[in-house]
Amino acid sequence: MSSRKNIRVSVAVAAMLCFGVSAYGTVWHVHPDSAISSIQAGIDFSSEGDTILVYPETYYENINLGRKNIVLASLFLTTADTSYIKSTVIDGNSSGNVVVLGYQQDSTTVISGFTIQNGYGMSGCGIDCLARNPTISHCIIRDNSGVRDGSGIRCGGGSPIITHCTIIRNGLGATMYAAGIWCHSLSDPIISDCTIKENGNAQCLGGGIECLYSNPSLTNLVVTGNAAYEGGGILCYLSNPTLTNVTISDNIGYHSGGGIQCWESSNPVLVNTILWNNKPQEIHVHSGSAIATYSDIQGGWPGQGNIDVDPLFADPDHGIYEVFSGSPCIDAGDPGILDPDGTRSDIGVFYPEHPDSLIRIVAPDAATDEGEELICNVSAVDLGGGSIDSIRVIAGLPEGAAFEDLGGGEALLVRYPWFCSAPDSYTVIFKVWDNEGDWNVRGATIKAEDVNRPPVIVCPEPIEVDECALCTLVVLCSDPDSCDADLVIQGYSDVPEEYVTADWTGGDWANPNVDTLVLQFGYDFTCCHDSTVRIRFISTDNHGSEQWMAPSLERRCWTEITVHDVPRPPTVAEQPEPYHVEKGDTDFFTIGYTDPDLCDTVPTHMTFSYEDSDIAGLDYEAGIDASTGVFWFYAGLHFVPPRAHDMSFTITFTVTDHTDLSDSEEYVFIIDEPEFTLEVKKVFAWPGQQHVRVPVFLSNPWDEVGGWNILMEYD
C-alpha cells in the first residue's frame, strides 16, 4: 500500500492524441466571431468522420447530431486544459434537449469538453443518447430538468461510454424517473471515473442512476447527495448492474433505498464498493438480491471480504470522498484486483493520476474486432525537463498480451486475438518514472468487439454395419465463440423410426453445451437386402437469442451408413397342447410362425408332412395356406379296418423362406370317436296278448355291421 495523500482526479493527458483528431477528417472551427458561429451550423457543414472544435463561449442552442458520426469537442481536446470544460457552455435555454444523439452514432462519435446545461423536455434533457455506443467524456451535465425521465442523460439502447464526467443538480423539479442518468431498454452503458451528485427530488424514482431493463458497468464512481422517493443513489428495475470501486454516500430515499433500491428481480453485483450514511437504508431489496464482496457497507451485508467500518473519507463535507492512509478500506479490496499504484485494490473510488507530477502519459484507448491483433502505442513526456526512465504495466495486463518498453518514453502493448464472442474489455494501468524519481500513472482501455463466428462440425467417415448390430458414431464440433455460446448438435436421418433401436429417438438429438456427440444405435431393418442411409448433423450456436442480438449461425455435415443384410431363419411356434378333431367335421388350426425377414421379396411358406403308418386307414382330407399358416383337416367316418376308439397321430410342419432357411415343429392331433346311441320305444301289451312288436331305433354313426343283444322285460 502506498500513501493516498497526493492522489486526486487530474486530467493531464495529451487529449488530442488520445482521440486521434488528426485522423478525423476535416476540422471545423466554431467561434462566435467566425463564419461558423453556432455549433449546429458546424454540425450541418460537417461530414461523416469530421471534427468540430468549439471555442470558449456560451452557446444558447439545442443541437442535434442527426446521423453523423463526428467528434464534437471544446479546445480541451487539443490542449488538455480543463478550464475549457467550464468555459465552453452549451445552454439549452430551457427550450428543449441540449444535445440529441440519433440512432446511428457509433464508437467514432465523441462529445468532449463541454458544460451542458439548462435543458428541458420529456426525457434526456441534457443529453438524449439513443445512439449505439458513442463516447461522452470530460463534460459537466448540470441543471437540466425533465418532465418524465433522464433529466441529465438518457441512454436508450447500445453501450455508450460515459467517462470523466460530472452529472450534477439535474431533475430538481418535477422529474418522475432517473434525475441523473437513465439507462433503459437494453442499454448497457459503461460509466467510469464520474461524479454523480445532488440530482433528484422527493417524488422521483432513482435520484442518481436508474436502471430499467439495463445492465450498466459502473466503475470508479462517486454517487453522493442524490435524492428520490425510492433509490436515492441507484434504482434497479429488472436490471443487473455491476459496480466496481464505487462510493455511494449521503444519498436519501424518502421512502426506501437511500443507497440502492432493487425491484423486480434485480441483482446488482458490488465489488470494492462503499455504501455509507445513506438514508433510510444502504440497500433495500424489494425483489431480487444484492451480491456484494470486498465492500464496506454500513450495517453489514453478507459476502466474502465485506466489512462494516467507517471508511474515514477525507472531507465528505466538501465533496472529497477519497480514502487516505489509515482508512480500513486501504488494501482491503478484492485481492485479484490491483490499484494503479500496484498494490492490492482499495475499497471505494480511486484516483488514477499523481496531481503534482510533470509527467504526461498518452495511452489512448484502443479497440479491434475479435480475432484481430490489437496494438496500443504508449508514450510519455516529462514537462519538467527530465528524461523518461521506464514505462511499465502495473495492473490489468490481459492474458495473451505482450508489453515492451521501447525506451525514450515509448512503449508498445500488443494484445493477441480474443477467442470469446462477448465484447472483451480490459483496463490496463501504466506507470512511468523519470530519472529524478517523479512518477505518474494512467489507464487505457483495450477492447475487442464481438465477431459472430459459426461453429465447426466434423462428421464421421461413412461406416458399414450388419443388420441389427449396434454401431457408434462420433461427431466432433467446436465453437470459436465457446465462451458465450451454447452449442447444440442436432441429428436427422432418413431411416424410418420403426427400423431403429437403442439410443435413437426417431431422428432428432438436441445436446446443449457439448463439443463431442457419441451416438450408439442399431438399424433394425427387417428386409433381406442391403441399404444405405444418410444422417445429417447440424451444429448451432446461441447467437439467435435476445441477449446477443445477432443471428444464430449453423454448420451442417452428412455421413452415410451402409447396412448389410443378415439372413435369419423363420421359426415355427411350439404347439401349446394336442389338437382334437371330431370325426366327420372339418377343423381349422393356425400354425404360428415368425420370420425376421418378413419384408423379403419372396414370402416365407409352410408345408406339412406325416408318417403314413400313423394315419393309415383314415378317411381324411387336409390342406394349408402356405403364406398364413392356416391348416385345415377333415376326418371322415370310415376306418379301414373299423375302429371303435380315439386315435392320435403326428404331423410335422415346416416353414421355409426364400433363402431355403427353415424350421420344423411336430404337432399332435387326436381323432375323437362319437358314442353309439340305442333307443327303444315303450309299447303296451293287452292282457292275454302273447306277441308284441317292439320298434328299436339304433344309431350307428359308422354304418358298420355288428351283432346286437336286446334284453326285453315285461311289466
C-alpha positions in Angstrom: 0.0 0.0 0.0 1.3 3.4 -0.9 0.2 6.7 0.5 -3.0 8.1 -1.0 -2.5 11.7 0.3 -1.4 13.1 -3.0 -3.7 11.2 -5.3 -6.7 13.0 -6.8 -8.5 13.5 -10.1 -6.4 15.1 -12.7 -6.7 15.3 -16.5 -3.1 15.6 -17.5 -3.5 14.0 -20.9 -2.4 14.8 -24.4 -6.1 14.5 -25.4 -5.6 15.4 -29.0 -3.6 12.3 -29.4 -6.0 10.2 -27.3 -8.9 10.9 -29.7 -6.7 11.0 -32.8 -8.1 14.2 -34.2 -5.5 14.1 -37.0 -7.3 11.0 -38.3 -10.8 12.5 -38.1 -11.3 14.2 -41.5 -11.9 17.9 -41.8 -11.6 20.1 -38.7 -14.4 22.7 -38.5 -13.9 25.6 -36.1 -16.9 27.2 -34.3 -16.3 30.7 -32.9 -18.7 33.5 -32.1 -16.8 35.8 -34.4 -16.3 33.4 -37.3 -18.4 32.4 -40.3 -19.5 29.3 -38.4 -20.7 30.9 -35.2 -23.1 28.2 -33.9 -22.4 24.6 -33.1 -25.4 23.4 -35.1 -24.0 25.2 -38.2 -20.7 23.4 -37.7 -22.6 20.1 -37.4 -24.6 20.9 -40.6 -21.4 21.7 -42.5 -19.6 18.6 -41.3 -19.5 15.2 -42.9 -19.1 11.7 -41.6 -15.8 11.4 -39.7 -15.1 15.2 -39.3 -14.1 17.0 -36.2 -15.8 20.2 -34.8 -13.7 22.3 -32.4 -15.8 24.7 -30.4 -14.1 27.8 -28.9 -14.9 29.1 -25.4 -18.3 30.8 -25.2 -21.9 30.2 -24.0 -23.9 28.9 -27.0 -27.6 29.0 -26.5 -28.6 26.1 -28.7 -30.4 22.8 -28.9 -28.2 20.8 -31.1 -28.8 17.5 -32.9 -26.1 15.4 -34.5 -28.6 13.6 -36.7 -27.0 10.5 -38.2 -23.4 11.7 -38.4 -20.5 10.1 -36.7 -18.3 13.1 -35.8 -16.1 14.4 -33.0 -17.6 17.4 -31.2 -15.3 18.9 -28.6 -14.0 22.1 -27.0 -10.4 23.1 -27.1 -9.8 20.7 -24.2 -9.4 18.1 -26.9 -6.3 19.8 -28.3 -4.8 21.3 -25.1 -5.8 19.0 -22.2 -6.6 22.3 -20.3 -9.6 21.5 -18.1 -10.6 25.2 -17.9 -12.2 24.8 -21.4 -14.7 22.4 -20.0 -16.3 25.2 -17.8 -15.8 28.0 -20.3 -17.3 26.2 -23.3 -21.0 26.0 -22.5 -24.0 24.7 -24.5 -27.1 26.1 -22.8 -30.5 24.7 -23.8 -32.2 27.8 -22.5 -35.0 25.6 -21.1 -36.4 25.2 -24.6 -35.6 21.6 -25.4 -33.0 18.9 -25.1 -29.5 20.4 -25.2 -27.8 17.6 -27.2 -29.5 14.9 -29.1 -27.7 11.8 -30.5 -29.5 9.8 -33.0 -29.7 6.1 -33.5 -26.7 5.9 -35.9 -23.9 7.2 -33.8 -21.2 4.5 -33.1 -17.9 4.5 -31.3 -16.4 7.1 -33.6 -18.7 9.7 -32.2 -17.2 11.7 -29.4 -18.7 14.5 -27.3 -15.9 16.0 -25.1 -15.0 19.0 -23.0 -18.3 20.9 -22.5 -20.6 22.2 -19.9 -24.2 21.1 -20.9 -26.9 22.9 -19.0 -30.5 24.2 -18.8 -32.1 21.5 -20.9 -35.8 20.9 -20.6 -38.2 18.4 -22.1 -39.8 15.0 -21.6 -36.6 12.8 -21.5 -32.9 13.1 -21.9 -32.8 16.9 -21.3 -29.1 17.3 -21.0 -28.0 14.6 -23.5 -30.5 12.4 -25.2 -28.4 9.4 -26.2 -30.3 6.9 -28.3 -27.2 6.0 -30.2 -25.4 2.7 -30.2 -22.1 3.4 -28.4 -20.7 7.0 -28.7 -18.3 8.4 -26.1 -19.2 11.2 -23.8 -16.2 12.4 -21.9 -14.9 15.2 -19.7 -18.2 17.0 -19.6 -20.3 18.7 -16.9 -24.0 18.0 -17.3 -25.9 20.2 -14.9 -29.2 21.9 -14.1 -31.3 20.1 -16.6 -34.9 19.2 -15.8 -37.3 16.7 -17.5 -40.9 16.2 -17.1 -40.6 12.4 -17.2 -37.2 10.8 -17.0 -33.5 11.1 -17.6 -33.0 14.8 -16.9 -29.3 14.6 -17.1 -28.6 11.8 -19.6 -30.9 9.3 -21.2 -29.3 6.1 -22.6 -31.7 4.0 -24.6 -30.1 1.1 -26.5 -26.5 0.5 -27.2 -23.5 0.7 -24.9 -22.3 4.4 -24.8 -19.2 5.2 -22.8 -19.6 8.0 -20.3 -16.3 8.8 -18.6 -14.7 11.6 -16.6 -18.0 13.5 -16.4 -19.8 15.3 -13.6 -23.6 15.0 -13.5 -24.9 17.5 -11.0 -28.2 19.1 -10.0 -30.4 17.5 -12.6 -34.1 16.7 -12.1 -34.6 19.0 -9.2 -38.2 19.9 -10.3 -40.9 17.6 -11.4 -38.8 14.8 -12.9 -40.6 11.5 -12.3 -37.8 9.0 -13.0 -34.0 9.0 -13.2 -32.9 12.5 -12.4 -29.2 12.0 -13.1 -28.7 9.1 -15.6 -31.4 6.9 -17.0 -30.3 3.6 -18.5 -33.2 1.7 -20.2 -34.3 -0.5 -23.0 -31.4 -3.0 -23.0 -28.9 -0.1 -22.9 -25.7 -1.2 -21.1 -23.6 1.9 -20.8 -20.0 1.8 -19.5 -19.8 4.6 -16.9 -16.4 5.3 -15.3 -14.5 8.0 -13.4 -17.6 10.1 -12.9 -19.2 12.1 -10.1 -23.0 11.9 -9.9 -24.2 14.2 -7.2 -27.1 16.4 -6.0 -29.6 15.1 -8.5 -33.3 14.3 -8.0 -36.2 15.3 -5.8 -38.5 13.8 -3.2 -41.0 12.4 -5.7 -38.9 10.8 -8.4 -37.7 7.2 -8.6 -33.9 6.9 -9.0 -32.0 10.1 -7.9 -28.5 9.4 -9.2 -29.0 6.5 -11.7 -32.0 4.5 -12.7 -31.5 1.1 -14.5 -34.6 -0.2 -16.3 -34.0 -3.4 -18.3 -30.4 -2.4 -18.3 -27.1 -3.9 -17.1 -24.6 -1.0 -17.0 -21.0 -1.3 -15.9 -20.2 1.3 -13.2 -16.6 1.8 -12.3 -14.8 4.3 -10.1 -17.9 6.5 -9.4 -18.8 8.8 -6.6 -22.6 8.8 -6.2 -23.5 11.3 -3.4 -26.1 13.8 -2.3 -28.8 12.5 -4.6 -32.5 12.2 -3.5 -35.5 10.3 -4.6 -38.7 8.7 -3.3 -37.0 5.3 -3.8 -33.4 4.6 -4.8 -31.7 7.9 -3.8 -28.3 6.7 -5.2 -29.2 3.9 -7.6 -32.6 2.3 -8.5 -32.6 -1.1 -10.3 -35.7 -2.4 -12.0 -35.3 -5.7 -13.9 -31.6 -4.9 -14.1 -28.2 -6.3 -13.0 -25.6 -3.5 -12.9 -22.0 -4.2 -12.0 -20.4 -1.8 -9.5 -16.6 -1.8 -9.1 -14.8 0.7 -6.8 -18.0 2.8 -6.4 -18.6 5.1 -3.5 -22.3 5.7 -2.7 -22.7 8.0 0.3 -25.1 10.6 1.7 -28.0 9.8 -0.6 -31.6 9.7 0.6 -34.6 7.7 -0.4 -37.6 9.3 1.2 -39.5 6.1 1.2 -36.7 3.4 0.9 -33.4 2.5 -0.6 -31.2 5.5 0.2 -28.1 3.9 -1.4 -29.5 1.2 -3.7 -33.1 0.0 -4.3 -33.8 -3.3 -6.0 -37.1 -4.0 -7.7 -38.4 -6.9 -9.9 -35.7 -9.5 -9.6 -32.8 -7.1 -9.9 -29.4 -8.4 -8.9 -26.7 -5.8 -8.7 -23.1 -7.1 -8.2 -20.9 -4.9 -6.0 -17.1 -5.3 -5.7 -14.8 -2.9 -3.8 -17.8 -0.6 -3.1 -18.6 1.7 -0.2 -22.2 2.3 0.9 -22.2 4.7 3.9 -24.5 7.2 5.5 -27.4 6.6 3.0 -30.9 7.1 4.4 -33.1 5.2 5.4 -31.1 2.1 4.3 -27.9 1.4 2.5 -29.6 -1.3 0.3 -33.2 -2.1 0.2 -34.2 -5.3 -1.7 -37.9 -5.4 -2.7 -37.3 -8.2 -5.2 -34.0 -9.8 -6.2 -30.7 -9.7 -4.4 -27.6 -7.6 -4.0 -24.4 -9.6 -4.3 -21.6 -7.8 -2.6 -17.9 -8.8 -2.0 -15.0 -6.9 -0.5 -17.2 -3.9 0.2 -17.7 -1.6 3.1 -21.5 -1.4 3.8 -22.8 0.3 6.9 -24.9 -2.0 9.0 -23.2 -5.0 7.3 -24.0 -7.2 4.3 -23.3 -10.9 3.7 -20.5 -11.6 1.3 -16.8 -12.6 1.2 -14.5 -9.8 2.4 -17.2 -7.4 3.3 -16.7 -5.0 6.3 -18.8 -2.6 8.3 -16.3 0.1 9.4 -16.3 3.9 9.0 -14.3 4.4 5.7 -12.9 7.7 7.0 -13.5 9.8 3.9 -11.0 12.6 3.5 -13.5 15.5 3.6 -17.1 14.5 2.7 -18.4 17.8 3.8 -16.6 19.4 0.9 -17.3 16.5 -1.5 -13.9 14.7 -1.1 -14.8 11.0 -0.7 -11.2 9.7 -1.2 -9.9 7.4 1.5 -6.4 8.0 2.9 -3.8 6.1 4.8 -5.4 4.8 8.0 -8.7 4.1 6.3 -9.8 0.4 6.8 -10.7 0.4 3.1 -7.0 0.7 2.0 -5.8 -2.6 0.6 -9.0 -4.3 1.7 -10.5 -4.8 -1.7 -10.6 -7.8 -3.9 -7.1 -9.3 -3.9 -7.4 -10.2 -7.5 -7.7 -6.5 -8.5 -4.7 -4.1 -8.2 -4.8 -0.4 -7.6 -3.0 2.0 -10.0 -0.1 2.0 -7.5 0.4 -1.7 -8.0 -0.9 -2.7 -4.6 -3.9 -4.7 -3.6 -7.1 -2.8 -4.5 -8.7 -0.5 -2.1 -12.5 -0.3 -1.3 -14.1 2.8 -2.8 -13.2 5.2 -5.6 -9.6 5.6 -6.6 -7.9 8.5 -8.4 -5.6 7.4 -11.2 -3.1 10.3 -11.5 -0.4 11.9 -9.4 -1.6 15.6 -9.1 1.9 17.1 -8.8 3.7 15.1 -11.4 5.0 16.8 -14.5 5.0 13.6 -16.5 2.3 13.4 -19.1 1.3 10.0 -20.4 -0.6 9.3 -23.6 -2.2 5.9 -23.5 -5.1 6.0 -25.9 -7.9 3.6 -25.6 -7.8 1.0 -28.5 -10.3 -1.4 -30.0 -10.4 -4.0 -32.6 -12.6 -6.8 -33.9 -12.4 -10.1 -32.1 -9.7 -12.3 -33.6 -7.7 -9.3 -34.9 -4.4 -8.2 -33.5 -4.6 -5.0 -31.4 -1.7 -2.6 -31.0 -1.7 0.3 -28.5 1.2 2.8 -28.6 2.0 4.4 -25.2 4.2 7.5 -24.9 5.2 9.8 -22.1 6.9 13.2 -21.8 8.4 14.9 -18.8 7.4 18.6 -18.8 9.9 19.3 -16.1 12.8 18.6 -18.4 13.7 15.2 -17.1 14.0 12.1 -19.2 11.6 9.1 -19.0 13.3 6.3 -17.3 10.8 3.5 -17.7 7.2 2.6 -18.6 5.6 -0.4 -17.0 2.3 -2.1 -16.8 1.3 -2.4 -13.1 -2.2 -3.8 -13.5 -4.7 -5.1 -15.9 -2.4 -6.8 -18.5 -4.7 -9.4 -20.1 -3.6 -12.9 -20.8 -2.0 -13.3 -24.2 -0.9 -9.7 -24.3 2.7 -8.6 -24.7 4.2 -5.3 -23.4 7.5 -3.9 -24.3 9.2 -0.7 -23.1 10.9 0.7 -26.2 12.9 3.3 -24.3 12.9 7.0 -24.8 9.4 7.4 -23.5 7.9 5.0 -25.9 6.2 1.6 -25.2 4.2 -0.9 -27.2 1.3 -3.0 -26.0 0.2 -5.8 -28.3 -3.0 -7.8 -27.5 -3.3 -11.0 -29.4 -6.6 -12.3 -30.8 -9.6 -12.8 -28.5 -11.5 -16.0 -28.7 -14.7 -15.1 -27.0 -17.9 -13.9 -28.5 -18.8 -11.4 -25.8 -17.1 -8.0 -26.1 -13.8 -8.2 -24.2 -12.5 -5.2 -22.4 -9.5 -4.6 -20.1 -8.3 -1.5 -18.3 -4.5 -1.5 -18.3 -2.7 0.7 -15.9 0.7 2.1 -17.0 3.2 3.7 -14.6 6.0 5.9 -15.7 9.1 7.1 -13.9 11.6 9.7 -14.9 15.3 9.9 -14.0 14.6 12.1 -11.0 12.2 9.8 -9.3 9.0 11.5 -10.4 6.2 9.2 -11.5 2.7 9.2 -12.8 0.1 6.6 -13.7 -2.6 6.3 -16.4 -5.1 3.8 -17.5 -6.2 2.8 -21.0 -9.0 0.5 -22.1 -8.4 -2.1 -24.8 -11.4 -3.8 -26.2 -12.3 -6.4 -28.7 -15.7 -6.1 -30.4 -17.7 -9.3 -30.9 -17.4 -11.0 -34.2 -20.1 -13.7 -34.6 -18.4 -16.8 -35.9 -20.1 -20.0 -36.9 -19.5 -23.3 -35.2 -17.4 -26.1 -36.7 -18.7 -29.6 -37.1 -16.8 -32.7 -38.3 -18.9 -35.7 -39.3 -17.6 -39.3 -39.0 -16.5 -41.2 -42.1 -19.1 -43.4 -43.8 -19.4 -46.8 -42.0 -20.8 -50.2 -42.7 -22.7 -52.3 -40.2 -24.6 -55.6 -40.2 -28.3 -55.5 -39.9 -29.4 -55.3 -36.2 -25.9 -54.7 -34.9 -25.1 -51.7 -32.8 -22.9 -49.0 -34.4 -21.2 -46.0 -32.9 -20.9 -42.5 -34.5 -18.7 -39.8 -33.0 -19.5 -36.3 -34.1 -16.9 -33.6 -33.3 -17.9 -29.9 -33.1 -16.5 -26.7 -31.7 -17.5 -23.1 -31.4 -14.9 -20.3 -31.7 -17.3 -18.3 -29.6 -17.4 -21.0 -26.9 -17.1 -18.6 -24.0 -20.6 -17.3 -24.6 -22.4 -19.6 -27.0 -24.4 -22.7 -26.2 -23.5 -25.3 -28.8 -26.4 -27.5 -29.9 -26.0 -30.6 -32.1 -29.0 -32.0 -33.9 -29.2 -35.1 -36.0 -31.7 -36.1 -38.6 -31.9 -39.4 -40.6 -34.0 -40.7 -43.4 -34.4 -44.0 -41.6 -38.0 -44.8 -40.6 -38.4 -44.8 -36.8 -39.7 -48.3 -36.6 -36.4 -49.6 -38.0 -34.2 -48.0 -35.4 -33.4 -49.2 -31.9 -31.2 -48.3 -28.9 -30.3 -44.7 -28.3 -32.2 -43.3 -31.3 -35.4 -41.4 -30.6 -36.8 -41.2 -34.1 -34.4 -38.9 -35.8 -33.6 -35.9 -33.6 -31.0 -35.1 -30.9 -30.6 -31.8 -29.1 -27.5 -31.7 -26.9 -26.7 -28.3 -25.3 -23.2 -27.4 -24.3 -21.4 -30.3 -25.9 -18.4 -30.5 -28.3 -18.4 -34.3 -28.8 -21.5 -36.3 -29.5 -21.2 -40.1 -29.2 -24.2 -42.0 -30.6 -24.8 -45.7 -30.3 -27.8 -47.2 -32.1 -28.8 -50.2 -34.3 -30.7 -50.2 -37.5 -33.2 -52.9 -37.1 -34.1 -53.5 -40.8 -36.4 -56.4 -41.4 -35.6 -56.7 -45.1 -33.2 -59.1 -46.6 -31.3 -56.6 -48.8 -28.5 -54.1 -48.3 -29.5 -50.5 -47.7 -27.6 -47.2 -47.4 -29.0 -44.3 -45.3 -27.8 -40.7 -44.8 -27.6 -38.9 -41.5 -27.4 -35.1 -41.3 -25.9 -33.3 -38.3 -26.5 -29.6 -37.5 -24.3 -27.6 -35.1 -25.9 -24.3 -34.0 -24.6 -21.6 -31.7 -26.8 -19.4 -29.5 -26.5 -16.1 -31.3 -30.1 -16.1 -32.1 -31.0 -15.2 -28.6 -32.2 -11.8 -27.5 -29.1 -11.5 -25.3 -26.7 -11.3 -28.2 -28.9 -9.6 -30.8 -27.1 -11.3 -33.6 -28.2 -14.1 -36.0 -27.8 -17.7 -35.0 -25.2 -19.5 -37.1 -25.0 -23.1 -38.0 -23.0 -25.6 -39.9 -24.1 -29.0 -41.4 -22.5 -32.2 -42.4 -23.6 -35.6 -43.7 -22.4 -39.2 -43.3 -23.6 -42.5 -44.7 -24.3 -45.8 -43.0 -24.5 -49.0 -45.2 -26.4 -51.7 -43.5 -25.7 -55.2 -44.8 -28.4 -57.9 -44.9 -28.0 -60.8 -42.4 -30.4 -63.6 -43.5 -32.3 -65.0 -40.5 -34.3 -68.3 -40.4 -38.0 -68.4 -39.7 -39.4 -70.1 -36.6 -42.4 -72.4 -36.1 -44.3 -71.8 -32.9 -44.5 -74.7 -30.4 -47.9 -76.5 -30.1 -49.4 -75.5 -26.8 -51.4 -78.7 -26.4 -52.7 -81.6 -28.7 -55.4 -80.5 -31.2 -58.7 -82.5 -31.3 -60.6 -83.3 -34.5 -64.2 -84.6 -34.5 -64.9 -87.4 -36.9 -66.9 -86.2 -39.8 -66.1 -82.5 -39.2 -63.6 -80.0 -40.8 -61.5 -78.2 -38.3 -59.1 -75.2 -38.8 -55.9 -74.5 -37.0 -53.4 -71.7 -37.2 -49.8 -72.9 -37.1 -47.9 -69.9 -35.7 -44.6 -68.9 -37.2 -42.4 -65.8 -37.4 -39.8 -64.6 -39.9 -37.4 -61.7 -39.0 -37.2 -61.0 -42.8 -40.9 -60.5 -43.4 -40.3 -57.9 -46.0 -38.3 -60.2 -48.2 -39.3 -60.1 -51.8 -40.2 -63.9 -51.7 -42.7 -64.6 -48.9 -42.0 -67.3 -46.4 -44.1 -70.5 -47.0 -45.2 -73.6 -44.9 -45.6 -77.3 -45.7 -46.7 -80.3 -43.6 -45.9 -84.0 -43.6 -46.7 -87.1 -41.6 -45.9 -90.8 -41.4 -48.3 -92.9 -43.4 -48.4 -95.6 -40.8 -49.7 -93.1 -38.2 -52.7 -92.1 -40.3 -53.3 -95.3 -42.3 -56.9 -96.4 -42.8 -58.2 -92.9 -42.0 -60.6 -91.3 -44.5 -59.4 -87.7 -44.3 -58.6 -84.5 -46.3 -56.1 -81.8 -45.3 -54.5 -78.6 -46.6 -52.6 -75.4 -45.6 -52.4 -71.8 -46.7 -48.6 -71.5 -47.2 -48.4 -67.8 -46.5 -50.7 -67.5 -43.5 -50.1 -70.9 -41.8 -53.9 -71.7 -41.6 -54.2 -75.6 -41.6 -57.5 -77.4 -42.1 -58.3 -81.1 -41.5 -61.3 -83.2 -42.3 -61.7 -86.6 -40.7 -64.1 -89.0 -42.4 -66.4 -91.5 -40.8 -64.8 -94.7 -42.1 -61.8 -96.5 -40.8 -60.3 -99.4 -42.7 -60.4 -101.6 -40.8 -63.1 -100.2 -38.5 -62.0 -98.8 -35.1 -64.1 -98.0 -32.1 -61.7 -95.9 -30.1 -59.9 -92.5 -30.3 -56.7 -92.4 -32.3 -53.7 -89.9 -32.4 -51.1 -89.2 -35.0 -48.3 -86.6 -35.6 -48.0 -84.0 -38.4 -44.7 -82.2 -38.9 -45.0 -78.6 -40.1 -42.0 -77.0 -41.8 -41.7 -73.3 -42.7 -39.1 -72.2 -45.3 -38.0 -68.7 -46.5 -36.7 -67.8 -50.0 -33.1 -68.4 -48.9 -34.1 -72.0 -48.0 -33.6 -71.4 -44.3 -36.3 -73.4 -42.5 -37.6 -74.6 -39.2 -39.9 -77.6 -38.2 -42.2 -78.5 -35.4 -44.3 -81.6 -34.7 -48.0 -81.2 -33.8 -50.1 -84.0 -32.2 -53.7 -84.4 -33.5 -56.4 -86.7 -31.8 -59.4 -88.1 -33.7 -62.3 -88.3 -31.3 -64.8 -91.2 -31.7 -68.5 -90.4 -31.2 -70.6 -92.7 -28.9 -73.3 -95.2 -30.1 -76.9 -94.5 -29.1 -79.8 -97.1 -28.8 -83.3 -96.0 -28.3 -86.1 -98.5 -27.5 -89.6 -97.2 -27.8 -92.0 -98.1 -25.0 -95.0 -100.2 -26.1 -98.1 -101.5 -24.4 -99.5 -105.1 -24.5 -103.1 -106.1 -23.8 -103.8 -108.7 -21.3 -103.7 -112.1 -22.8 -101.7 -110.8 -25.8 -98.8 -113.2 -26.5 -96.9 -111.4 -29.2 -95.8 -107.7 -29.2 -93.8 -106.0 -32.0 -91.2 -103.7 -30.4 -89.7 -100.9 -32.6 -86.0 -100.4 -31.8 -84.1 -97.4 -33.2 -80.3 -97.9 -33.4 -77.9 -95.0 -34.2 -74.6 -96.3 -35.7 -72.5 -93.4 -36.9 -70.2 -95.6 -38.9 -73.0 -97.6 -40.5 -71.0 -100.7 -39.5 -72.4 -104.2 -39.3 -72.4 -105.8 -35.9 -74.2 -108.1 -33.5 -76.8 -106.7 -31.1 -78.2 -108.3 -28.0 -81.6 -106.9 -26.9 -83.0 -107.7 -23.5 -86.7 -107.4 -23.2 -88.5 -107.2 -19.9 -92.3 -107.3 -19.4 -94.2 -105.5 -16.8 
